[in-house]
Amino acid sequence: MDLRIFTEPQQGATYGTLLTVAKATEDLGFDAFFRSDHYLRMGSTDGLPGPTDAWITLAGLARETSRIRLGTLMTAGTFRLPGVLAIQVAQVDQMSGGRVELGLGAGWFEEEHKAYGIPFPKEKFGRLEEQLEIVTGLWQTEVGKTFDFHGTYYDLTGSPALPKPTQEKIPVLIGGHGATRTPRLAARYADEFNIPFASVEDSGRQFGRVRAAAEAIGRTDELIYSNALVVCVGRDDQEVARRAAAIGREVDELKLNGLAGSPAEVVDKIGRYAEIGSRRVYLQVLDLDDLDHLELISSEVQSQLS
């Protein structure tokens, strides 16, 4: 089971804070550092000092880390034109020496679009499907040849399809709870399917839908299945309660909906996800100043999963 650190910088974080967490992620032996792609805080936090851009952040981290994978859960399709996104991700992949992964979603948070003047189209899922075809098609086009695409939402003619990423194939992550269209898209385009903030039972059902969709199109290579879950671990009940309070959550709720409690409790619950086929867990870390939390997870949880 791979453990990856997943951050929500729109809630309030500087690049310096994210760099500190990313370096701790690397030093403590975690597999990857991922971040959300949002421009507006959620909930009651003030969000200060303000948002950071996902791909600018990852470009910086690409030059200041050496081992960990870097990526997004999920890049919002509404924020970037697909041709521009393909260039950005390929460049960051080059800057990292081939350590980038792209999680791409339709975009959903209407308020952040209003706040920063970003169009929020009604038909987002159809756009996402075209974006996936364009981004992957640009990367797969042989050097010296051109890429054309004529869809409902995007039109590319004679694209040189450059630059190319360092990796032969950048892993693409697709995720969500949708019962029909999401599994179909994952079966066609994804290297990894991620379901966020779902129970073991709901995760198992959704993984089954994706497997069935892959079988329906004759896909033979196996997708990686993963979960994203909030994490709150403590050596004793008092430490768990303190960490829960720091992120404005209740312990019982976190134990029900996330990975919370003692290291043994968390290892046991991760094992239940592993039993349904999950191979990676993205640990949503909400208090980015609590590096002792990461150290505890590394020494007491991750060490039992290797």
C-alpha positions in Angstrom: 0.0 0.0 0.0 1.4 3.3 -1.1 0.8 6.3 1.2 0.7 9.7 -0.5 0.4 13.1 1.2 -2.5 15.2 -0.1 -2.8 18.9 0.7 -5.5 21.6 0.4 -3.6 24.8 0.0 -6.7 26.9 -0.7 -7.5 26.7 3.0 -4.4 28.9 3.6 -0.8 28.1 2.8 2.2 29.8 1.3 4.6 28.2 -1.2 7.1 28.0 1.6 4.7 26.0 3.7 4.0 23.6 0.9 7.8 23.2 0.2 8.3 22.3 3.9 5.6 19.7 3.7 6.8 18.3 0.4 10.4 18.0 1.7 9.1 16.2 4.8 7.1 14.0 2.5 10.3 13.0 0.8 12.4 12.7 3.9 9.9 10.5 5.7 9.6 8.0 2.9 6.1 8.8 1.6 5.5 8.0 -2.1 4.2 11.3 -3.4 3.0 14.9 -2.7 -0.3 15.9 -4.2 -2.3 19.0 -3.9 -5.8 20.2 -4.8 -6.5 22.7 -7.5 -8.6 25.5 -6.1 -8.5 29.3 -5.9 -11.0 29.9 -3.1 -11.1 28.7 0.5 -14.0 26.5 1.7 -15.7 26.7 5.0 -15.0 29.2 7.8 -11.3 29.6 7.4 -10.0 32.9 6.1 -7.8 31.3 3.5 -4.9 33.7 4.2 -2.5 34.5 2.7 -4.5 33.5 -0.4 -4.5 30.8 -3.1 -1.5 29.3 -4.8 -1.6 27.9 -8.3 -1.3 24.1 -8.5 1.0 23.8 -11.5 3.2 26.8 -10.5 3.6 25.1 -7.1 4.4 21.8 -8.6 7.0 23.4 -11.0 8.8 24.8 -8.0 8.6 21.6 -6.1 9.9 19.7 -9.2 13.2 21.6 -8.8 13.4 21.3 -5.0 12.7 17.6 -4.5 14.3 14.6 -6.0 12.3 11.4 -5.4 8.7 11.9 -4.7 6.0 11.8 -7.3 4.1 15.1 -7.8 0.5 15.6 -8.9 -3.0 17.0 -8.5 -6.2 15.7 -7.1 -7.7 17.0 -9.3 -6.8 19.7 -11.8 -10.0 21.6 -12.6 -10.8 21.3 -16.3 -12.5 24.6 -16.2 -9.3 26.5 -15.3 -7.1 25.7 -18.4 -7.4 25.1 -22.1 -6.4 21.5 -22.8 -3.6 22.4 -25.2 -2.1 24.8 -22.6 -2.5 22.2 -19.8 -0.6 19.6 -21.9 2.3 22.0 -22.3 2.3 22.9 -18.6 2.3 19.3 -17.4 4.9 18.2 -19.9 7.2 21.0 -18.8 6.8 20.3 -15.1 7.5 16.6 -15.9 10.7 17.6 -17.6 11.6 19.9 -14.6 11.1 17.0 -12.2 13.0 14.4 -14.2 9.8 12.4 -14.9 7.9 12.4 -11.6 4.6 14.0 -12.5 1.1 12.6 -12.5 -2.0 14.4 -13.7 -5.3 14.1 -12.0 -8.0 15.8 -14.1 -11.6 16.5 -13.2 -14.4 18.5 -14.6 -14.3 21.3 -12.0 -17.2 21.9 -9.6 -16.8 24.8 -7.3 -18.8 27.6 -8.9 -18.1 30.2 -6.3 -14.3 30.3 -7.1 -15.1 30.8 -10.7 -17.3 33.8 -9.9 -14.6 35.1 -7.5 -11.8 35.1 -10.2 -13.8 35.7 -13.4 -13.4 32.1 -14.7 -16.2 30.9 -17.0 -18.2 28.1 -15.4 -19.8 26.2 -18.3 -23.0 24.2 -17.9 -21.7 21.2 -19.8 -18.5 20.3 -17.9 -18.4 16.6 -18.4 -18.5 16.7 -22.1 -15.6 19.2 -22.0 -13.7 16.9 -19.7 -13.9 14.0 -22.1 -12.6 16.2 -24.9 -9.8 17.5 -22.7 -8.7 14.0 -21.8 -8.6 13.0 -25.5 -6.6 16.2 -26.4 -4.1 16.1 -23.6 -3.3 12.4 -24.0 -3.4 12.7 -27.8 -0.9 15.6 -27.8 1.6 13.6 -25.6 1.2 10.5 -27.7 1.8 12.1 -31.1 5.1 11.2 -32.6 7.7 14.0 -32.8 7.6 15.4 -36.4 3.9 14.6 -36.8 0.9 16.9 -36.0 -2.2 16.5 -33.9 -5.7 17.5 -35.0 -8.9 17.4 -33.0 -12.3 18.7 -34.0 -14.8 18.4 -31.2 -17.9 20.1 -29.8 -15.9 22.3 -27.4 -12.3 22.4 -28.7 -10.7 22.6 -32.1 -7.0 22.0 -32.8 -5.5 22.1 -36.2 -1.9 21.2 -37.1 -0.6 21.2 -33.6 3.1 20.2 -33.4 2.1 18.5 -30.1 5.2 19.8 -28.2 6.8 19.7 -25.8 7.0 16.0 -24.9 7.1 14.9 -21.2 10.1 13.1 -19.9 8.1 10.0 -19.0 7.0 7.8 -21.9 3.5 8.1 -20.4 2.4 10.5 -17.7 0.0 8.7 -15.4 -3.5 10.1 -15.7 -5.9 9.9 -12.7 -9.6 10.1 -12.9 -11.9 10.0 -9.9 -15.4 10.5 -8.5 -18.6 8.9 -7.4 -20.6 9.0 -10.7 -22.1 5.6 -11.5 -22.0 5.6 -15.3 -20.0 8.3 -17.1 -17.1 8.4 -14.6 -16.4 4.7 -14.9 -16.6 4.9 -18.7 -14.1 7.8 -18.8 -11.8 6.0 -16.3 -11.8 2.8 -18.4 -10.8 4.7 -21.5 -8.3 7.2 -20.2 -7.1 6.5 -16.7 -4.1 4.8 -15.4 -5.5 5.2 -11.9 -9.0 5.5 -10.5 -9.4 7.5 -7.3 -12.5 7.8 -5.1 -12.4 10.6 -2.6 -13.8 10.4 0.9 -15.8 7.2 0.5 -16.5 4.3 2.8 -15.0 0.9 2.2 -18.4 -0.3 1.0 -19.0 2.6 -1.4 -15.4 2.3 -2.7 -15.8 -1.3 -3.4 -19.0 -0.7 -5.4 -17.4 2.1 -7.5 -14.2 0.0 -8.1 -16.5 -2.7 -9.4 -18.2 -0.3 -11.8 -14.8 0.8 -13.2 -13.6 -2.8 -13.6 -16.8 -3.6 -15.5 -16.4 -0.6 -17.8 -12.8 -1.6 -18.5 -13.9 -5.1 -19.4 -16.7 -3.8 -21.6 -14.2 -2.1 -23.9 -11.7 -5.0 -23.8 -9.1 -3.2 -21.7 -6.5 -5.7 -20.7 -4.0 -3.7 -18.5 -5.0 -3.2 -14.9 -5.9 0.1 -13.5 -4.6 1.2 -10.1 -7.4 1.8 -7.6 -6.9 4.3 -4.8 -8.7 6.3 -2.1 -8.4 9.8 -0.7 -9.2 10.1 3.0 -8.7 12.7 5.7 -6.1 11.6 8.3 -5.9 12.3 12.0 -3.5 10.0 14.0 -2.4 10.3 17.6 -0.4 8.3 20.0 -3.3 8.5 22.5 -6.9 9.8 22.7 -5.8 13.2 23.8 -3.5 13.7 20.8 -6.2 12.5 18.4 -8.6 15.0 20.0 -6.1 17.8 19.8 -5.4 17.2 16.1 -9.1 16.9 15.3 -9.8 20.2 17.1 -7.0 21.8 15.1 -8.8 21.1 11.9 -12.3 21.8 13.2 -13.5 18.2 13.1 -15.0 15.8 15.6 -13.1 12.6 16.5 -16.1 10.3 16.0 -16.9 11.8 12.6 -13.3 11.5 11.5 -13.2 7.8 12.6 -16.4 7.2 10.6 -15.4 9.1 7.4 -11.7 9.1 7.4 -8.5 7.5 8.9 -8.5 8.6 12.6 -7.4 7.2 15.9 -4.3 5.3 17.0 -1.8 4.0 14.6 -3.2 0.5 15.1 -6.7 1.7 14.3 -5.6 3.5 11.1 -3.5 0.5 9.9 -6.5 -1.7 10.5 -8.8 0.5 8.5 -6.3 0.9 5.6 -6.2 -2.9 5.5 -10.0 -2.9 4.9 -9.5 -0.7 1.9 -6.7 -2.9 0.7 -9.0 -5.9 0.8 -11.3 -4.3 -1.8 -8.3 -3.7 -4.2 -7.1 -0.2 -3.1 -3.4 0.1 -3.7 -2.8 3.7 -2.7 -4.2 6.1 -0.1 -3.9 9.8 -0.4 -3.8 11.1 3.2 -5.6 14.5 3.3 -3.4 16.5 5.7 -5.3 19.6 6.8 -2.9 21.1 9.4 0.2 21.8 7.3 2.2 23.1 10.3 2.0 19.8 12.2 5.0 18.0 10.9 5.1 15.8 14.0 1.8 14.3 12.6 3.7 13.3 9.4 6.5 11.8 11.4 4.1 9.7 13.5 2.3 8.4 10.4 5.6 7.5 8.8 7.0 5.7 11.8 3.9 4.0 13.2 1.5 3.6 10.2 3.6 3.5 7.0 6.2 1.2 8.6 3.5 -1.5 9.1 2.2 -1.3 5.5 5.5 -1.9 3.6 
